[in-house]
Amino acid sequence: MEGAKYKNPLSSILSFLLIALVGSAHAQLTDEEYWKQRAEFSRARNLASYDPDPMSNIDHFNRAVHKALETNNTRRELRPWTGKCMATNPIDRCWRCRKNWMTHRKRLVKCVKGFGLRTTGGAAGRFYVITDASDDDLVTPKPGTLRHAVVQDEPLWIVFERDMVIKLNEELLINSNKTIDGRGARVHIAYGAQITMQNVENIIIHNVHIHNITNSWGGMVRGSLSHFGFRTASDGDGISILSSSNIWIDHVSMWNCKDGLIDVIQGSTAITISNSHFTKHQHVMLFGASNSHEEDKIMQVTVAFNHFGKGLEQRMPRCRFGFFHVVNNDYTHWLMYAIGGNMNPTIISQGNRYIAPPNPNAKEVTKREYTMESEWKDWVWKSEGDIMKNGAFFIKSGGQNERKYNNQEFIKAKPGTYVNRLTRFAGVLSCKKNQKC
């Protein structure tokens, strides 16, 4: 079977144990007990996914960017795009300009960079084709629907038969080891409930539009073959990641959701968000939801090659605790601030372009929330190679308590002057059979 070579033995063993655990206990557990048990298992899995040396991950990422660009003539940056395939960053160069992408879809798992580096999604499993855009039965989903695919206990690489708009009637609970691959079709998940990853691992969401998500009332919803139960009302995030690890979100276009576009909370870690386009939203990304959730200290997220565009207000991202690498993104719009947080997060901003809004009171890129300077002055918030436009400025901090941060032995990120090139194709791509994307 294609993809068997990507199988992670430890992940498979953990997943098997979890399936056996919840399957045997389901008849005896209440919903509360079931989710508590899964949360305990996920905490152990998330700790195993934590990188104790995050700076080596940053170095690996920056070296990949340098390698991807060194073979190209920098002067091409000044030329208009002529329609020929151009893969302008190391993730895209790994797969995009190949005509055979459709017959080699699973090559994508070789391309992830950043803290989500070990994510393989459904590469160890078979292909599952979505043929039906409906979402009528939340407990016994109809075969061929997206909900039926994502609740399966086996690894699956999920693709779409045709263009479709999927309106979710309640939140979509994605089980572990899944890839949602929208290439080859125009797929919109819109006008309904949110996507949720809770106590799971190893998920890829690629090349789909997610927008106009609303909050839902809750009800009986299936989350795996072995369990369905009552879900309370959901907030209306585009994507909500709770106590999960090894997640990669790539080439998505997101806008206008009820709450956040992407929320990462409750000790989730090993996550990369890349090559995506975000517009028309107030609270864009929330990494850590509460000052009391100290489990978020293991949170590690890479935000790379994204375009933060028109109509955005704040939280790109807003961080608590954790370690966050924000690298080679294009911030062309914000109304309040771009990057913020509290509870001593480490934020490494490298090679981004920050274009401040006209408002003279909103020029600052950063915002430390609910904290006195006497406290935040020692937080590690670094800006290296960032380009500041229209009066933008980044207030750096960090000194006595820096956590594993010494840039002398590491390669520097490509500076913000390269951002237009690195983010040129952010958002959903138009991929057609036998043609380069």
N, C-alpha and C positions, 0 to 999 in steps of 0.2 A: 504493500500500500504506500502510495506517495505520502511523504511526510513522516514515515516511521523513524527516519534518522534524526528528527528533531525532538524525539521523546526524551523527557527528563526523568530518569528512574526514580529519584527522590520524590518529584512531584507526583508521579504515577502512584507510588506507594501511599503517599499522604492522601491523595484523592480517593484511592481504593478504601483506605481505612475510614475516611469520612463518609463515603457512600454506605459502607457496611454499618457504621455507627448509627447514622441517622435512619437507615432503612430498618434495622432491627429494633430501634428504640421508638420509632414513630408511633406505634400503636399505644405506647405507654406514656408519651410525653405530651404535655400541653404545648401550645404555640410558644409561650414564654420560655419553657424549659428547652424546647427545640432550638430556639435562636440563641439562648444562653450557651448551650452546648457547642453550637457552631462557632459562636464568638470566641470561646475558649480555644478551640482548635485553630481558628484563624489567627489569633494572637501569636501562637507558637510559630505558625507558618510565616507571618509577617516579620517576626524577629529573625527567622532564618533568611529572609530576603534582604534584611538591612545590610548596607555596606559600611563596615567599620572605618573605611578609608575613603570618604567621599571625594577627596581631592584627586585621587588616582582616577576616579570616574570622570571628573572634569578634564583631567589631562588627556585621557583616552578620547573624549569627545572632541576636544580642540585639535588634537593631532589628526583626527579623521577629517575635520573641516579643512585643515591645511592641505592634506593629501588630495582631497577632492578638487581643490582649486588650483593646485600647482601645475596641473597639466593643461590648464586653459589660459588663454591670453587675457590678461586683465582688461585690455582695451575693449573686449567684447561687451563689457558692462555699459559702455556708452552707446551701443548700437540698439536700435529698436528691435523688438522680437518679431521675427518674420514668419512665425508659424511652425518652424522646424522644432523638433523635440530638443529641449534644453533641460538637462538635469543639473541644477545649480548648487546643490548641497549634498553631503555624503549619503544621506538617507535616500534621496531620489536617484542619485547616480547608481545606486545599487540595483535598481530595478526598472526605472521609468522608461528609458529609451530603448526598450527591447520589444520587438514586434510580437514575440511569443509570450508576453506577460500572461495572457489568458490561459495558456496551457501550462504555465509555470507560476501560478498564483502564489504558491507557498514559498517561493523565493523571498517574498516579502519579509519573512521572519529573520532572514539574515541581515536585514537592513536597519533594524532599530538601534538607536544610540541612546546614551544617557542612562539614567537610573533604571529605566525599563528594559535594559539591555538583554535580560534573560527571558523576556516574554516571547512565547511561541504560539499563543492562542490555540487554535484548533489544528495546528499543522500535523499532529500525530494521528488525526482522524480522517474520516471520509468527507466528501463534499455533500452539502445539503442545499438543495435549490429551493428558494422561496418562490412559490407559484401563486400565492393567495395573499392579498393585502389586508384581508379582514382580521378582526380581533374580537370575535363575538363570544367565545367561551374561554373564560379565564382559569377554569379549573381543569377542564379536559380540552386543551387546545386542539384545533383542527390541524391534521397533518398538512404540510405545505405552507403554514403560516410562520411568521417570525417567532411568535410566542412558543409554538410547538418546538421549533428548532433550539431555542436558547435554554429551555428547561431540561433538555436531555442530559443524562449523566456522562455520556461519552464525549470525547473531543470531536468537534465539528468545525469545518470550514464552510461558512454560510455565505451563499451567493444568491443573486436575484435573477429570475428568468426574464424580467422586463422592467421598464420604468414603473414605479409605483409610489403612491403616497400612503403611508401606514399611520392610521390614527389609533393610538393605543387607548383602550377604554379604562385601564388601570395601569399602574406602573409595571414596567417590563423587568422582571427579575432574571438576570443573566446568570446561568450556572457556569462553573469553572471550565476552562479549556475550550474557549469559543473564539472564533474570528467572525466578525460581521464585515464582509467585504463587498462594498457597493460598486466596485469597478465594473464597467460594461453596462450599467443601467443608471438612470437618474432616480435615486432613492431619497425620499423625504420621509423622515419620522417627524410628524407635525400635527398640531391642532388637537393633541390629546395628552396623555399622561407621560411621565418621565421614564428614562432608562435608569435602572438601579443595579449596582453591583454591591452585594452585601455578603461579607464573610466568604469571598470567593478568591480565585487567583487565575492568572494567565488568560487575559482577555485582550483582544485587539478589536478596536472599532476604526474602520478605514473607509474613507471616501463616501460619506453620507451627509446629507443635509439634516440638521436637527434644529427645529425652530417652532415658535408659537406653542410651546409646551405650557400646559395649564396644571394647576393642582387638581388632585382627584379625591374622591370622597372615601376611598378605601373599600374593602370587601374581601371576599374569599379569592385568593390568587395562588396559583401554583408557582413554586420556585425551583422545583426539581421533580424528577420522577417519583421520588420517595416522600415528597411533602408538599402539601398545600395548606394554607391557613389564612386567618384573618389579618389583613393589612390595614393599619390606620391610614388616615388621609396623608397623601404625599404633598410635598411643598411646591412642586412644579419646577424643579431644576431640569436643565437639559440632560445632564448626566450626573448622577450622584454615586460616589464611591465611598463605601463604608467598610472599614476593617478588612481591606482587600489588598492584594499585592501582585506585582508583575502585570501592570496594565499599560497598554500603549494606545493612545488616541492620535490618529494621524490623518491629515488631509480631510478634516471635517469642516463644514461651514455651519456656524451657529449664530442664532440671533433671537431676540424677543421671547425669552422664556419667563415664566411667572416669578421664579426666585433667582437662583444663580444659573449661569451657563454650565459650569463644571464645579462641583463641590467635592473635595477630598477630605475625609474626616475619619475619626476614631482609629488612629494608628495605622492607616493605609500607608503603603510605601512601595518603592521600586516602580515609579511611574514616569512615563515620558508623554508629554503633550507637544506635538510637533506639526509643522506644515499646515496649520489651520488658520481660518479666517473668522474673526469675531466682530460683530457689528450690532448696533441698536440694542443696547442693554445697559442696565444700571450696575448691578453687582455681577461682575464677570466670572471671577474665580475665587473661591474660598478654600484655603488650605488650612484646616483646623478650625473647628466650630465653637470651641469653648475654652475659656481660660482654665477650666478644671480638668481638661482632658490631657493629662501628662503623657498618656500613651502616644501622643503625637510627636514626642521627642524623636521617635524612630522614622518619622516621615521624611522621605527623600523624593523630590520631584524635579525633573528637568523640563523646562519650558523653552522650546527652541524653534526657530525659523517660522514663527507665527506672525500674522499681521493683525494688530489690534486697530480696528478701523473706525468708521463713522458711527456716531451715536453712542459711544461708550462713556461711562461716567467714572467708574472707580473699580478697584480690586482686580488688578491685572498682573499678579494676584495679590490677595490679602492673606498674610501668613501668620500662623502661631507655631511656636516651638520649631522643630524640624530644620532641614537643610534644603535650600532651594537654589538651583542653578538656572538663572534666567539669561539666555544667551542668543545673540544674533536674531532678535525679534525687531519688528518695525512697529513702533508706537506712534501712529499718525494722529490719533485723537484721544483726548480724555477731557472730562469736565471738572473733576475734582483733583484726582491724583492718579498715578499709574500703579505704583507698588507700595504696599503698606503692610502693617502688622503690629503685633505686640507679643508678649511672652517670650522674648529673646530668640526669635528665629534667626538662623544664619542665611543671608541672602547674598549671593554672588552674582552681580550683574556684569556681563561681559559682552562687548561688541554689539550693543543694541543702539537703535536710533530713537531718540526721544524728541518729539516735536510738540512743544507746549501749545496749549490753546491761547487764544487772544486775551482771555481774562487774566489781568495782572496778579490776581490772588490765587491762581491755579498753576503757576509755573513750576512748582516743586514736584519732582517725580515721586518723591517718597513721602510717606506719612507714618509716623509712630503714633499709635492710638492709645489713649488712656494711660500714658506713661510719662513721667518726668524725665528731663534730659539727664539728670544725675544717675538715672538707671539705664536709659538706652544708650548712653555714650559708649558703653562697653560692648554693645551688641555688634556682631560682625555683619555689617552691611557694606559691601565693597562695590565700587564701580571702576571697571577697567576697560579702556578702549571704547567706551560709550560715546556716541555723538549727541550733543545737546543742541537743539535748534529752537529758534524763536524764544530764547530766554529760559529754556528748561534748565533745571539744576538738580543735582542728586546730592543729598546730604549724607556723607559717609560717616561710619562710626566703627568702633572696634579698636581694641588695644590690648589691655592686660589679660583678657580672658579668651583670646582667640582660640577657636577649636580647630585643630589640625589645618591651619591655613598658613602656608609658606610658599609663595609663588616663585621663589628663586629656582627651584628645581623643575618647574613645570613649564610647558610651552604656553604662550599666551594665546587667547582667543583671537580670531580674526576681528579686526576693529569694525566699528559701526559703519565705516565707509563701504563695507561689503554687503550691508543689509539688503539693499534694494535687489541685489543679485540673489542672495541666499533665500529670500522670501518671495521671489517673483511669482511663484506658482502656488502660494499658500491657498488653502481651501480645497474644495472638491474639484477633481480633475475630470476632463471629458475623455474617457477611455473607451476605445472601440476595438472590436475584434480585428486582429491582424494589423493593427496600427499602433504606433508608439503613443504612449500617453503624454 
